[in-house]
Amino acid sequence: MEDRSHKVLLALVMLFLFAVIVLQYVCPGTECQLLRLRALSPAAVADPYRAEDETPARFVPRFNFSAGDLLRRVDFNIKGDDLIVFLHIQKTGGTTFGRHLVRNIQLEQPCECRAGQKKCTCHRPGKRETWLFSRFSTGWSCGLHADWTELTNCVPSVVDSKKEVRLRPSRNFYYITILRDPVSRYLSEWRHVQRGATWKASLHVCDGRSPTTEELPSCYAGDDWSGCSLEEFMECPYNLANNRQVRMLSDLSLVGCYNLSVMPEEQRNKVLLDSAKENLKRMAFFGLTEFQRKTQYLFEKTFNMNFISPFTQYNSTRASSVEIDQQTQQRIEALNFLDMELYDYAKDLFLQRYQYMRQKEHQEARRKRQEQRKILRAKQARLRERGDNSSSTDYTGNVERWRR
């Protein structure tokens, strides 16, 4: 049986070699050479960006975005004064992405990360100044899990607080963030709260002050909410887990911060959602937890900075282990209806950006191949011309010798 399988394998190899030899005779030219090289190139292998998640083979966009909205390439000057600011939303995979930023980027001067310390020193080449404002580089300098409203008001003063006003540089602040499917994120936050997380150190500063206890009541009476059931978690009307992503990405000053009496609830929700969408669209970059490799790809293309190791897609999380019935699923979606709409918008924009950037990349590769073909054809034409001239000269020389 084993000898038979060896004979079959040998026959297949011989058949393949025969086909290659035939192809060489049938099509010996440059075009066929290019076709063979292209067939053996890495690009011919299954697309790793599609294989790593569940993206449909044919993505159908729902929203209309301009080319300016889709093309994301910033001229980030790490040697100058530019600063990347990471807005870290709870339970979106931001910790993993934050570690990538300080430990997994190819840099002229890599971040210095010491064992046992959470923070790394990320200095610009030749300067004792950071290029990254994040949990793992500068700590929670603007408060624990600071939102858009806090960061945009706090970051400029923090990074230049030790400099005189006239000496402060004119910086470009590039804001980035990670979003996650709202139901998975909500369940993950509940599991985290069950284990004792409170985020009490969060400041929630808006318009120069933190909210009062009347504006932002607590969901629990003790030190924390550990051990709470999912039902209890969903029952609290003041739970900041509800629509957390919209609230953290919007400009809260537009709705009177945490004062719910400033405008009707329906109007407030619309303003918050519109603001979150606009801020997200204008950010230098955002990624999605469910699309790790595409997130890596878009970040690299946006900032022209490459990661050393590829991102890993983890589909098994604490949230995925929570089994909920359809009614509970619908209730969580209702509690996070703004986040659901924002995520649909973000996912559509994210995939359109990915598709657009890949098309640009393929167009550029095609243009380079066409240029290489032109150069190759021009060289071949010159060689043929020289060969023809040489043959003509030889023939003329022979005729002269024969006449003698």
C-alpha positions as CSV (number, residue, x, y, z in Angstrom):
1,M,0.0,0.0,0.0
2,E,2.9,2.3,0.9
3,D,4.7,1.5,-2.3
4,R,1.6,2.3,-4.3
5,S,1.2,5.7,-2.6
6,H,4.9,6.5,-3.3
7,K,4.4,5.6,-7.0
8,V,1.3,7.9,-7.2
9,L,3.2,10.8,-5.6
10,L,6.1,10.2,-8.0
11,A,3.8,10.2,-10.9
12,L,2.2,13.5,-9.8
13,V,5.7,15.1,-9.4
14,M,6.7,13.9,-12.9
15,L,3.5,15.2,-14.3
16,F,4.1,18.6,-12.7
17,L,7.7,18.8,-14.1
18,F,6.5,17.8,-17.5
19,A,3.9,20.6,-17.4
20,V,6.5,23.1,-16.5
21,I,8.8,22.0,-19.3
22,V,5.9,22.2,-21.8
23,L,5.0,25.6,-20.6
24,Q,8.6,26.7,-21.0
25,Y,8.5,25.7,-24.7
26,V,5.0,27.0,-25.4
27,C,5.5,30.3,-23.6
28,P,9.1,31.2,-23.1
29,G,8.6,35.0,-23.2
30,T,8.7,37.6,-20.4
31,E,5.0,37.8,-19.9
32,C,4.8,34.1,-19.0
33,Q,7.8,34.5,-16.7
34,L,5.9,37.2,-14.8
35,L,2.8,35.0,-14.7
36,R,4.8,32.2,-13.1
37,L,6.5,34.5,-10.6
38,R,3.1,36.0,-9.7
39,A,1.6,32.6,-9.1
40,L,4.4,31.7,-6.7
41,S,4.4,35.1,-4.9
42,P,3.0,35.6,-1.4
43,A,0.1,37.7,-2.8
44,A,-1.3,34.6,-4.4
45,V,-1.7,32.9,-1.0
46,A,-5.0,33.3,0.8
47,D,-5.5,36.8,2.1
48,P,-4.5,36.7,5.8
49,Y,-6.6,39.8,6.6
50,R,-9.8,38.0,5.5
51,A,-8.9,34.7,7.1
52,E,-8.4,36.1,10.6
53,D,-12.0,37.2,11.0
54,E,-15.5,36.7,9.7
55,T,-15.6,39.5,7.1
56,P,-18.0,38.7,4.3
57,A,-16.3,38.0,1.0
58,R,-18.1,40.9,-0.6
59,F,-18.5,43.8,1.8
60,V,-21.5,46.0,0.9
61,P,-21.1,49.5,2.3
62,R,-24.1,51.1,4.0
63,F,-22.9,54.7,4.5
64,N,-21.5,57.1,2.0
65,F,-18.0,58.4,2.9
66,S,-15.8,60.7,0.9
67,A,-12.3,59.8,-0.3
68,G,-11.0,62.2,2.4
69,D,-12.9,60.2,5.1
70,L,-11.5,56.9,3.8
71,L,-7.9,57.8,3.1
72,R,-6.0,57.9,6.4
73,R,-2.3,58.7,6.1
74,V,-0.8,61.2,8.6
75,D,2.6,62.6,8.4
76,F,3.5,61.7,12.0
77,N,6.9,63.2,12.9
78,I,8.2,61.2,15.8
79,K,11.4,63.3,15.9
80,G,9.4,66.5,16.1
81,D,6.6,67.5,18.4
82,D,3.7,65.3,17.1
83,L,1.9,63.3,19.8
84,I,-0.3,60.1,19.5
85,V,-3.1,60.2,22.1
86,F,-4.7,56.9,22.9
87,L,-8.3,57.1,24.2
88,H,-8.8,53.9,26.1
89,I,-12.4,52.8,26.5
90,Q,-13.0,50.1,29.1
91,K,-13.2,46.5,28.0
92,T,-12.6,47.1,24.3
93,G,-9.2,45.3,24.1
94,G,-7.4,48.6,24.7
95,T,-4.9,47.0,27.1
96,T,-3.7,44.6,24.5
97,F,-3.5,47.3,21.8
98,G,-1.8,49.7,24.3
99,R,0.9,47.1,24.9
100,H,1.4,46.7,21.2
101,L,2.1,50.4,21.0
102,V,4.9,50.3,23.6
103,R,6.4,46.8,23.0
104,N,5.7,45.8,19.4
105,I,6.6,48.7,17.1
106,Q,9.7,49.0,15.0
107,L,11.3,52.2,16.2
108,E,14.7,53.9,15.8
109,Q,14.6,54.3,19.6
110,P,12.3,51.6,21.0
111,C,10.3,52.2,24.2
112,E,12.2,51.1,27.3
113,C,10.0,48.6,29.2
114,R,11.3,47.2,32.4
115,A,10.2,43.9,34.0
116,G,7.6,44.4,36.8
117,Q,6.7,47.9,35.7
118,K,3.5,48.7,33.8
119,K,4.7,52.0,32.3
120,C,7.4,52.2,29.6
121,T,9.6,55.1,28.6
122,C,8.8,56.1,25.0
123,H,11.2,58.9,24.1
124,R,11.7,60.5,20.7
125,P,15.0,59.8,19.1
126,G,17.6,62.1,20.7
127,K,15.1,63.7,23.0
128,R,13.8,63.1,26.6
129,E,10.2,63.7,25.5
130,T,7.4,61.2,24.8
131,W,5.7,60.7,21.5
132,L,2.9,58.6,23.0
133,F,0.2,59.7,25.5
134,S,-1.3,56.4,26.9
135,R,-1.8,54.3,29.9
136,F,1.5,52.4,29.3
137,S,3.6,55.5,28.6
138,T,2.4,58.4,30.6
139,G,0.0,56.7,32.9
140,W,-3.5,58.0,33.7
141,S,-2.3,61.7,33.6
142,C,-5.7,63.0,32.7
143,G,-7.7,60.6,35.0
144,L,-8.5,56.9,34.8
145,H,-10.0,56.1,31.4
146,A,-10.3,59.7,30.4
147,D,-12.9,60.4,27.7
148,W,-12.8,62.7,24.6
149,T,-14.0,65.7,26.5
150,E,-11.3,65.2,29.2
151,L,-8.4,64.4,26.9
152,T,-8.9,67.2,24.4
153,N,-8.9,69.7,27.3
154,C,-6.3,68.1,29.5
155,V,-3.5,66.6,27.2
156,P,-2.1,69.9,25.8
157,S,-1.6,71.4,29.2
158,V,-0.2,68.2,30.7
159,V,2.5,67.6,28.0
160,D,3.6,71.3,28.1
161,S,2.9,72.2,31.7
162,K,6.6,72.7,32.5
163,K,7.2,75.0,29.6
164,E,6.5,78.7,29.4
165,V,3.6,79.6,27.2
166,R,5.8,81.3,24.6
167,L,8.1,78.2,24.4
168,R,5.3,75.7,23.9
169,P,5.5,74.0,20.5
170,S,2.7,73.9,18.0
171,R,1.9,70.2,18.1
172,N,-0.2,67.9,16.0
173,F,-2.3,65.7,18.4
174,Y,-3.3,62.4,16.7
175,Y,-6.2,60.7,18.6
176,I,-6.7,57.0,18.3
177,T,-9.0,54.5,20.0
178,I,-10.4,50.9,19.9
179,L,-14.1,50.0,19.7
180,R,-15.9,46.7,20.4
181,D,-19.2,45.1,19.7
182,P,-21.5,46.7,22.4
183,V,-23.0,43.5,23.8
184,S,-19.7,41.8,24.2
185,R,-18.2,44.9,25.7
186,Y,-21.1,45.3,28.1
187,L,-20.9,41.7,29.3
188,S,-17.1,42.0,29.7
189,E,-17.6,45.1,31.9
190,W,-20.1,43.3,34.0
191,R,-17.7,40.4,34.6
192,H,-15.0,42.9,35.5
193,V,-17.3,44.7,37.9
194,Q,-18.2,41.3,39.5
195,R,-14.5,40.9,40.3
196,G,-14.4,44.3,42.2
197,A,-13.6,46.9,39.5
198,T,-15.0,50.3,40.2
199,W,-12.9,52.9,38.3
200,K,-13.4,55.2,41.2
201,A,-10.3,57.2,40.1
202,S,-12.1,58.4,37.0
203,L,-12.6,62.1,37.2
204,H,-15.3,62.7,34.5
205,V,-14.2,66.3,34.3
206,C,-16.4,68.4,31.9
207,D,-16.5,72.2,31.6
208,G,-13.9,72.4,34.4
209,R,-15.5,70.3,37.0
210,S,-16.5,66.7,38.0
211,P,-20.2,65.8,38.3
212,T,-21.9,66.0,41.6
213,T,-23.3,62.9,43.3
214,E,-26.8,64.1,42.3
215,E,-25.8,64.3,38.6
216,L,-23.9,61.0,38.7
217,P,-25.3,58.7,41.5
218,S,-23.5,55.5,42.4
219,C,-25.0,52.1,41.5
220,Y,-23.8,50.4,44.8
221,A,-23.7,51.4,48.5
222,G,-20.5,49.6,49.6
223,D,-16.9,49.8,48.5
224,D,-17.6,48.1,45.2
225,W,-20.2,46.1,43.3
226,S,-18.4,42.8,43.4
227,G,-20.6,39.7,43.0
228,C,-23.5,41.6,41.4
229,S,-25.7,39.6,39.0
230,L,-26.3,40.6,35.4
231,E,-29.8,41.5,36.3
232,E,-28.6,43.9,39.0
233,F,-26.1,45.4,36.6
234,M,-28.8,46.1,34.0
235,E,-31.2,47.5,36.5
236,C,-29.2,50.5,37.6
237,P,-30.3,53.6,35.7
238,Y,-27.0,55.4,36.4
239,N,-24.7,52.6,35.2
240,L,-22.0,54.2,33.1
241,A,-21.6,50.9,31.2
242,N,-24.7,51.8,29.3
243,N,-23.7,53.5,26.0
244,R,-20.2,53.9,27.3
245,Q,-18.6,54.2,23.9
246,V,-20.8,57.0,22.7
247,R,-20.4,58.9,25.9
248,M,-16.7,58.6,25.9
249,L,-16.3,59.6,22.3
250,S,-18.7,62.6,22.3
251,D,-18.2,66.2,23.4
252,L,-20.2,66.2,26.6
253,S,-20.1,70.0,26.9
254,L,-22.6,70.1,24.0
255,V,-25.3,68.5,26.3
256,G,-24.4,70.2,29.6
257,C,-22.1,67.5,30.7
258,Y,-23.8,65.2,33.3
259,N,-26.7,67.5,34.0
260,L,-29.6,65.7,32.4
261,S,-32.0,68.6,32.9
262,V,-30.3,70.8,30.3
263,M,-32.3,69.3,27.3
264,P,-34.9,66.6,26.6
265,E,-33.5,63.0,26.6
266,E,-34.2,62.4,22.9
267,Q,-32.4,65.5,21.9
268,R,-29.5,64.8,24.2
269,N,-29.1,61.3,22.7
270,K,-29.1,62.6,19.2
271,V,-26.5,65.2,20.0
272,L,-24.3,62.7,21.8
273,L,-24.5,60.2,18.9
274,D,-23.8,62.7,16.2
275,S,-20.9,64.1,18.2
276,A,-19.4,60.6,18.7
277,K,-19.7,59.8,15.1
278,E,-18.1,63.0,14.0
279,N,-15.2,62.7,16.5
280,L,-14.6,59.1,15.5
281,K,-14.6,59.9,11.8
282,R,-12.1,62.7,12.3
283,M,-9.7,60.7,14.6
284,A,-6.4,59.8,13.0
285,F,-7.2,56.2,13.6
286,F,-9.6,53.7,15.3
287,G,-9.6,50.0,15.3
288,L,-12.1,47.3,16.1
289,T,-11.5,44.4,18.6
290,E,-13.2,42.0,16.3
291,F,-10.7,42.7,13.5
292,Q,-7.2,42.5,14.9
293,R,-5.2,42.1,11.7
294,K,-7.1,44.7,9.9
295,T,-6.6,47.0,12.8
296,Q,-2.9,46.4,12.6
297,Y,-2.9,47.0,8.9
298,L,-4.8,50.3,9.0
299,F,-2.6,51.6,11.9
300,E,0.6,50.8,10.0
301,K,-0.7,52.5,6.8
302,T,-2.0,55.5,8.7
303,F,1.2,56.3,10.7
304,N,3.8,54.6,8.4
305,M,4.9,52.6,11.5
306,N,5.2,48.8,11.4
307,F,4.6,46.3,14.1
308,I,7.2,43.6,14.8
309,S,4.8,40.7,15.4
310,P,1.3,40.3,13.9
311,F,-1.7,40.9,16.0
312,T,-3.6,37.8,17.2
313,Q,-7.3,37.4,17.0
314,Y,-8.8,36.1,20.3
315,N,-12.3,34.9,19.8
316,S,-12.5,33.3,23.2
317,T,-13.0,35.9,26.0
318,R,-14.7,36.1,29.4
319,A,-17.6,37.8,27.7
320,S,-17.9,35.0,25.0
321,S,-18.2,32.5,27.8
322,V,-21.4,34.2,29.2
323,E,-24.5,32.4,27.9
324,I,-27.5,34.7,27.6
325,D,-30.9,34.1,26.1
326,Q,-32.4,36.1,23.3
327,Q,-34.5,38.2,25.7
328,T,-31.4,39.3,27.7
329,Q,-29.5,39.9,24.4
330,Q,-32.3,42.3,23.3
331,R,-32.4,44.0,26.6
332,I,-28.6,44.7,26.6
333,E,-29.0,46.0,23.0
334,A,-31.8,48.3,24.2
335,L,-29.7,49.6,27.1
336,N,-26.9,50.3,24.6
337,F,-28.9,51.4,21.6
338,L,-26.6,54.4,21.0
339,D,-23.5,52.2,21.1
340,M,-25.2,49.8,18.8
341,E,-25.8,52.5,16.2
342,L,-22.3,53.9,16.7
343,Y,-20.7,50.5,16.2
344,D,-22.6,49.8,13.0
345,Y,-21.4,53.2,11.7
346,A,-17.8,52.5,12.9
347,K,-17.7,49.0,11.4
348,D,-18.9,50.2,8.1
349,L,-16.3,53.1,8.1
350,F,-13.6,50.7,9.3
351,L,-14.2,48.1,6.6
352,Q,-14.5,50.8,3.9
353,R,-11.2,52.3,4.9
354,Y,-9.6,48.9,4.9
355,Q,-11.0,48.1,1.4
356,Y,-10.0,51.6,0.1
357,M,-6.4,51.3,1.4
358,R,-6.1,47.8,0.0
359,Q,-7.3,49.0,-3.4
360,K,-4.7,51.8,-3.3
361,E,-2.0,49.3,-2.4
362,H,-3.0,47.0,-5.3
363,Q,-3.1,50.0,-7.7
364,E,0.4,51.0,-6.6
365,A,1.7,47.5,-7.0
366,R,0.1,47.2,-10.4
367,R,1.7,50.5,-11.5
368,K,5.1,49.4,-10.3
369,R,4.7,46.1,-12.3
370,Q,3.8,48.0,-15.4
371,E,6.8,50.2,-15.0
372,Q,9.1,47.2,-14.6
373,R,7.6,45.6,-17.7
374,K,8.3,48.8,-19.7
375,I,11.9,48.9,-18.5
376,L,12.3,45.2,-19.3
377,R,10.8,45.5,-22.8
378,A,13.0,48.5,-23.5
379,K,16.1,46.6,-22.5
380,Q,15.1,43.7,-24.7
381,A,14.4,46.0,-27.7
382,R,17.9,47.5,-27.3
383,L,19.5,44.1,-27.1
384,R,17.6,43.0,-30.3
385,E,18.7,46.2,-32.0
386,R,22.3,45.6,-31.1
387,G,22.0,42.0,-32.3
388,D,20.6,43.1,-35.7
389,N,23.3,45.7,-36.1
390,S,26.0,43.2,-35.3
391,S,24.6,40.6,-37.8
392,S,24.4,43.3,-40.5
393,T,28.0,44.4,-39.9
394,D,29.3,40.8,-39.9
395,Y,27.5,40.1,-43.2
396,T,28.9,43.2,-44.9
397,G,32.5,42.3,-43.7
398,N,32.2,38.8,-45.1
399,V,31.0,40.2,-48.5
400,E,34.1,42.4,-48.7
401,R,36.4,39.5,-47.9
402,W,34.8,37.3,-50.6
403,R,35.4,40.0,-53.2
404,R,39.1,40.0,-52.5
